[in-house]
Amino acid sequence: MAEVNQTSQTLVSRPADVPGLLPLPLSLLAIGGLLAVCFGPVLYRLAQLWTSDENMSHGFFVPLVAGYIAWQKRDQLGPDRWQRNYLGLIPVLIGAVMLCVGPPSIPTFVTMGRVAFLFSLAGCILFLGGIGVLRTLAYPLAMLPLMIPFPFYDMITLPLQLMASVLSEQTLSLLGVSVLREGNVLFLSTQTLSVAEACSGLRSLYSLVFLTLAYAYLFADRRWVRWALVASIVPIAIAANSLRVTATALLGAIDAQYTHGIYHDMLGWSVFVIAFGLLCLWHLALVRMGKRTVTRKAATA
């Protein structure tokens, strides 16, 4: 029993109790500098992607919002909370292996290098602060993968295309519009619409996930409300994208030019705004439901 306690003490100890290691502020600067040096090229190429790929234009805001949330938790991250845990070196080692596994020009290895940064960052936090600090920073850390392009784009695009096509077909039928669907192609009396990859809704879904996580943390003060908001991301995004395809079909019946070009892009952005508006309305409904529940409990008490 004494040997087990001694082993656990060697894995987890206070920063001030570990001889030969720098104080906490210097340790943070040193390890942060090492991360910046090792992953500088990876992060630089990632920033270039944010400026060149419109699907990842929200990437600039992800680390900023995550950093702001972490800053808001500063009262929970006092020096007495930091406790070195050498188990954090395991994800750091995994990140180092992933970073060095292949040339950065191959797309697969590009993704591995970006994921390696997340592993290394989490491992460094675990090493310096222990489980408690890592748990405190879990929410902002969970947002960081959203700054990286979705690695399984091809696997999820086709199901989203088909889902948008099916919902649009049903909506058009309810509106009295004659429509026939074959796969992701909608045949109408005056036009033929193909729900392409760009219309799959993945861009809206990815951006909406980030906005919802930020919105839920900043404006929802109850944990169950946050979880309800996060759970509604996918249904709202799918419904909004189906609405976009339906509106495109209806406008195309008026004039074919509304189905492409700037009109198509404007419709896409407007539907994204509508989706976020629906999310805000859902939040308002959840708040009112919570107030009614509290009122009923108070009345029956």
Buried (B, 14 or more C-beta within 10 A) or exposed (E): EEEEEEEEEEEEBEBEEEEEBEEBEEBBEEBEEEBEEBBEEBBEEBBEBBEEEEBBBBBEBBBEBBEBBBEEEEEEBEEEEBBBBEBBBEBBEBBBEBBEEEEEEEEEBBBBBBBBBBBBBBBBBBBBBBEBBBEBBEBBBEBBBBBBBBBEEEEBBEEBBBBBBBBBBBBBEEEEBEBEBEEBEBEBEEEEBEBEBBBBBBBBBBBBBBBBBBBBBEEBEEEEBBEBBBEBBBEBBBBBBBBBBBBBBBBBBEEEEBBEEEBBEEBBEBBBEBBBEBBEEBBEEBBEEBEEEEEEEEEEE
